[in-house]
């Protein structure tokens, strides 16, 4: 699986120091990048990702890695954090059709 966000960066973000979950982490990165791609203006994905977009991908992949089920009994689960939406807001296409600056 090829992703724009390095696996090593996600592992550092999560403080994971083993290789046992690499395939799962790569899958979470790919899913997070796909979700972000569908959320922001695609032109930002051509020449490298801005740091806020990478941070949103890391937060989303980490959330999905740590919280693997949609429903859990007796455990608090969270939807996509507001911080992910906030990080991506400047890169979303505005209603006018222009990208917000």
Secondary structure, DSSP 8 states (H G I E B T S, - for coil): ---SS-HHHHHHHHT--SSTTHHHHHHHHHHHHHHHHHHS-GGGGTT---HHHHHHHHHHHHHHHH---S--TTS----S-HHHHHHHGGGSB-TTSSB--
